[in-house]
Structures are given as C-alpha cells and as structure tokens.
Amino acid sequence: MTLTLNWGIAGVGMISHDFLTAMSNLPSDQHKVVAIAGKDLSRAHRLAMLHNINTAYEGYETLANDSSIDIVFVSVMNLQHYDVAKLMLENGKHVLCEKPMGMTYKQTKSLADLAREKKLFLLEGMWSRFFPAYDALDKHIASGGLGDVYHVNIQFGVEINDIERNLMKDLGGGAVMDLGLYMLQLVQFVYKEPPTDIMCTGHLSKAGVDESLSCALKYKGGRTATISAHTRATMTNRAEITGTKGTIALEYFWCPTTLQISAANNTEWTLPKGKYSYHFHNSAGLSYQIQECWDCLAKGLLESPKMSLDESILFSKLTDTMRAQLGVLDVGL
C-alpha cells in the first residue's frame, strides 16, 4: 500500500502558500494536508480555503494535539522555529522545519537530540539540497570532472533590509540566518567537512541586525571559500566552484535549475507550474524537499541522507561563530 503523509502546516505566511502550491504538483495519494494553524485565525482560514484544507486552527497547540497529523511543516518566524518544532516533536509529530531550525547551536542540538530520542523524522528545510542540479553537481565532482577542487566563491545579495524580521533584532532575521546559511550549506556540500578556520566581517543596522557579511573559510588540503551577502543590494547570486580542471557555475545557487559546466555544456531542469502564482523565485522546487520527506519515511529513515541532523548542528555552530564575529549580541554561545 502507498504511504499517505497527513500534513499539518504551522504558519500562514508567504512560504506556506508557496509550499502548498508546490505540494499540489505531487501525488495526492502520498501527500494530504489535514490542517493549517496560525496565530491569526482569519489568515489561517483564508489560506485553508484557498488550498482546500478542511481545518484551520488558532495557535499551534491544537495542531500539535491533532492525532490525524503525521508530519508538520514549521513555517513561522525564525525566532519561533525552535519552540514550534519542539512542540510538534513532543507531541509525536515528524517535522520539516524551515531554516534556520534553531537560532543557536544549543537550540538546534536540542531539537536533533529530541527527535532522535523520540525516534521521529526531523529535517531542516534546506530545500537547495534536493534540487536535481545538486545531484548532478555532486556526481560531476565525484567523477573527477573538476579535478581537485580548491576554491568556492559565492555571492548572495537581495534587497530585504525593509522586511519585518530585518528591522527588529528580536525577530531573528539578518544576513547570516537569511542568506549566509544557504552559502554555508553549499560549501559544505562541496567539501564535505567543516572548515578549520572562519573569519567574518560586515555591518550591523542601527537596530543591531546584521545587514552584510563577508567571510573567508579555510579547509584542509589548501582549500578555501569566500562567501559574501548583503540585504541592501542585489549581488550576482551565483556560486563558482573551481578545481584543477575548470570551474562550475550555479546561477541562483540556492534553488538552481541550471548547471553550467562549461560554455558549451549547460544542463537545465524545468520546474512545474503551480495552480497559483508563487511569491518567491523557483518556489515550485519546494516539491523536491516535500517528496524527500515521503521518500525517507517510506524507507523508514528518520533523517535525510541529503541533509543530516549532524549537518544542521554544524551549520548552527558556524552561524553562532559568524554572528559573534559580526557583533550580533545574544547568540547563545
């Protein structure tokens, strides 16, 4: 028999809309949304009506106590990820949590420990990892197509300085958590081991939110990486991976649909159109991480081999270090 995952949605923002729209492209006998919950019941009702979801809850406790739900997508404000994900795990739900899963190493490690203790599936929503372009990149590097890889260079700049979580420090936004985490995961994907050293600089807004960063990372074997991000300016939003046999470029590296191996070798993937328009670039690709949840649970896996909990823990250590170096306070070191 086909496994049917009964989903709950915690959060009623734009990502939840894109997530539900992307899910509509997947087999309906594998994925069913049972309920959606938000702090504002009227917003939860509106989103539920749009996506033909029968139940809308005010607050997250009722969602956590709904015994018909197998897995919850946590898509609330960054600062709430830990509390809501913990609530769902404590109530026996598998969890797919938007990144960052925790605001600090301590929070992320605590969630991973809880999921492992309760034998529940937990995945940080690093949707980049599940795009076909990442599989193709991994195979190309593993086959020696780039030779020995010695440098990764990534830029990520989008004008998001005026969104709510980047105007107030206590909402958990900033260049490191919103943008830097995506760059870290790609460098880790390529090198497959943590850096031996990291040095970051950048600027804070008047509210104390990190609005830019520039980091140099050092790895064993003469390998390096440079990552730069900005919330006040648009950058190239491109990753370049350089080895002794050439350079691979990834446009929109956090949600890529092309892999440029050379000027004459460019592979493209087409994303399906959604029933509704998306708020964010290539959000149709959220379907890849949704399907990853199904694939793992159908195989009895409680972690994704493409994005392990140990990697989430590593990234939280690195982002703690980066935020400390930038001068962001209260990072829980």
C-alpha positions, 0 to 999 in steps of 0.5 A, spaced: 500 500 500 502 507 498 504 511 504 499 517 505 503 523 509 497 527 513 500 534 513 499 539 518 502 546 516 504 551 522 504 558 519 500 562 514 505 566 511 508 567 504 512 560 504 506 556 506 502 558 500 508 557 496 509 550 499 502 548 498 502 550 491 508 546 490 505 540 494 499 540 489 504 538 483 505 531 487 501 525 488 495 526 492 495 519 494 502 520 498 501 527 500 494 530 504 494 536 508 489 535 514 490 542 517 493 549 517 494 553 524 496 560 525 496 565 530 491 569 526 485 565 525 482 569 519 489 568 515 489 561 517 482 560 514 483 564 508 489 560 506 485 553 508 480 555 503 484 557 498 488 550 498 482 546 500 484 544 507 478 542 511 481 545 518 484 551 520 486 552 527 488 558 532 495 557 535 499 551 534 497 547 540 491 544 537 495 542 531 500 539 535 494 535 539 491 533 532 492 525 532 490 525 524 497 529 523 503 525 521 508 530 519 508 538 520 511 543 516 514 549 521 513 555 517 513 561 522 518 566 524 525 564 525 525 566 532 519 561 533 522 555 529 525 552 535 519 552 540 514 550 534 518 544 532 519 542 539 512 542 540 510 538 534 516 533 536 513 532 543 507 531 541 509 525 536 509 529 530 515 528 524 517 535 522 520 539 516 522 545 519 524 551 515 531 554 516 534 556 520 531 550 525 534 553 531 537 560 532 543 557 536 547 551 536 544 549 543 537 550 540 538 546 534 542 540 538 536 540 542 531 539 537 536 533 533 537 530 540 529 530 541 527 527 535 532 522 535 530 520 542 523 520 540 525 516 534 521 521 529 523 524 522 526 531 523 529 535 517 531 542 516 528 545 510 534 546 506 530 545 500 537 547 495 539 540 497 534 536 493 534 540 487 536 535 481 542 540 479 545 538 486 545 531 484 548 532 478 553 537 481 555 532 486 556 526 481 560 531 476 565 532 482 565 525 484 567 523 477 573 527 477 570 532 472 573 538 476 579 535 478 581 537 485 577 542 487 580 548 491 576 554 491 568 556 492 566 563 491 559 565 492 555 571 492 548 572 495 545 579 495 537 581 495 534 587 497 530 585 504 533 590 509 525 593 509 522 586 511 519 585 518 524 580 521 530 585 518 528 591 522 527 588 529 533 584 532 528 580 536 525 577 530 531 573 528 532 575 521 539 578 518 544 576 513 547 570 516 540 566 518 537 569 511 542 568 506 549 566 509 546 559 511 544 557 504 552 559 502 554 555 508 550 549 506 553 549 499 560 549 501 559 544 505 556 540 500 562 541 496 567 539 501 564 535 505 567 537 512 567 543 516 572 548 515 578 549 520 578 556 520 572 562 519 573 569 519 567 574 518 566 581 517 560 586 515 555 591 518 550 591 523 543 596 522 542 601 527 537 596 530 543 591 531 541 586 525 546 584 521 545 587 514 552 584 510 557 579 511 563 577 508 567 571 510 573 567 508 573 559 510 579 555 510 579 547 509 584 542 509 588 540 503 589 548 501 582 549 500 578 555 501 571 559 500 569 566 500 562 567 501 559 574 501 551 577 502 548 583 503 540 585 504 541 592 501 543 590 494 542 585 489 549 581 488 550 576 482 547 570 486 551 565 483 556 560 486 563 558 482 566 552 484 573 551 481 578 545 481 584 543 477 580 542 471 575 548 470 570 551 474 562 550 475 557 555 475 550 555 479 546 561 477 541 562 483 545 557 487 540 556 492 534 553 488 538 552 481 535 549 475 541 550 471 548 547 471 553 550 467 559 546 466 562 549 461 560 554 455 558 549 451 555 544 456 549 547 460 544 542 463 537 545 465 531 542 469 524 545 468 520 546 474 512 545 474 507 550 474 503 551 480 495 552 480 497 559 483 502 564 482 508 563 487 511 569 491 518 567 491 523 565 485 523 557 483 518 556 489 515 550 485 522 546 487 519 546 494 516 539 491 523 536 491 524 537 499 516 535 500 517 528 496 524 527 500 520 527 506 515 521 503 521 518 500 525 517 507 519 515 511 517 510 506 524 507 507 523 508 514 529 513 515 528 518 520 533 523 517 535 525 510 541 522 507 541 529 503 541 533 509 543 530 516 541 532 523 549 532 524 549 537 518 544 542 521 548 542 528 554 544 524 551 549 520 548 552 527 555 552 530 558 556 524 552 561 524 553 562 532 561 563 530 559 568 524 554 572 528 559 573 534 564 575 529 559 580 526 557 583 533 550 580 533 549 580 541 545 574 544 547 568 540 547 563 545 554 561 545 
